[in-house]
Amino acid sequence: MKKSILTFLFFLFFSLPNGFGQTSVQKNPNSTLNLAVSKQREITNDEIIYRVEPDNQTLSAHENKKLKWKTNIIEVCGKPEVGKAEIRIIKLNGEKIQVIFGKHNFAEVQIETGKTKFLGAD
């Protein structure tokens, strides 16, 4: 029961334009990148470019045309049980980037350091 409630809340968080219960204004209106519907591979915020690399598993940050950090989501979090082992959606949210990979797996990446944390799967 708890797992289904958490899954529902997580779904709401990722599906609402500014997240559940948030009123802050994003500096970049294109703060969500859905690779399933867009050919775009990067989003920009505060002159930092966040890019999904061609392997569809690695997320990188570039500042002043220099690599700031790089993290392979699949290596850090593990292969998903359902869906392809690739990033599907990234969303800038404050000091973190939320990542959906596989079919129903979730991770977050610290914007400053690239430190990646697996949040779970539904």
N, C-alpha and C positions, 0 to 999 in steps of 0.2 A: 504493500500500500504506500509506504513512504517513498519507494523508488518511483512509483507512477506519479506521485505528486511532484517530486523533484523534476522528473522528466517533463511534466506539463509546465512547470514554472520556467524551466530552462528553455523550452520551446517558445513560450511567451516572450522571454527575454530577447531571443534572437529574432523573433518575427515582428516585433513592434519597431517602428522607425527609430526611436531613440532609446529603446530598451524599456523594460517594465519599471514604471515609477520614476523615470528620469525626466528632468525638465531642462537639463543643460543643453546649450546650443553647440553643435559640432562646428568646428572651424571650417571643415571641408564637407560640403553637402554630399559628396561621393565617398562617405566614410565606410561604406560596405562594398565589398567586391565579391560577387557571386560568379565563380568561374563557369558554372553551368549555363549561364545566360549571357555572359560577356566575354569578348575576346581580349578585353583589357587585362593586364597582368599585374598592375600596380596601382596604388593609391598614395596620395601625398598629404602630409599634414605637417605644418610648421617647417617647411622646407626639407623635410625628411621623406624619402621615397621608400615605401614598403612594397616589396616585390615578391611575387610567387615565381620561383625559378622554373625553368622549362621541365624539370623532373616532376613537377607538381607535388613535391614532398617538402621542399625547402622554402623557407620564408627568410628574406633578408631585408636589412635596412641600410640605406645609403644616404649620407649627408655630405654635401659639397662634393659630389661625385666620387666619394670614397666609401668603401664598405665600412659600416659601423658595427654590424654583427650579422651572423647567419646561423639559422637553426634548422635542422631537419626534423620536422614534426613527427614523421613516422618512426625514425630511429629513436627519438626520445620517448614517445608515447607508446610505441608498439603498433604492429599491424592491426587494423580493425577486423573484427570478426565478420562484419557485414559491409559490403561495398568495396570499392577500389581503395588501395593504399595511396590516396592522394588527397590534397587539400581541396575542399569544395567551396568554402566561404571564409573570408576574413572580414572582421569588423573592428574598426578603431573605437575604443571606448575608454576615454580618460587616459590612464597610465598603462593600459593593457590592450592587447590585440586578442580578440576572441577568434578562435579557429574551429571550424567544423571540418572534419575529415572523415573519410570512409562514408558510411551511410548515416550513422548516429553517434559519432564520437566527438568529444569536445576537449579543447585545450585552450590555455591562455598563455600569452607571451608578454613579458615585461617590455615596454616600448624602449626604455633606456638601455637595457642590458641584453635582451634577447633570451633571457632565462625562460625556459618553457616548462609548463606544468600540465600534466594530464588531469582533466577534471572528471572524466568518466564517459560512459556510454549508456544509451537507453535501449 
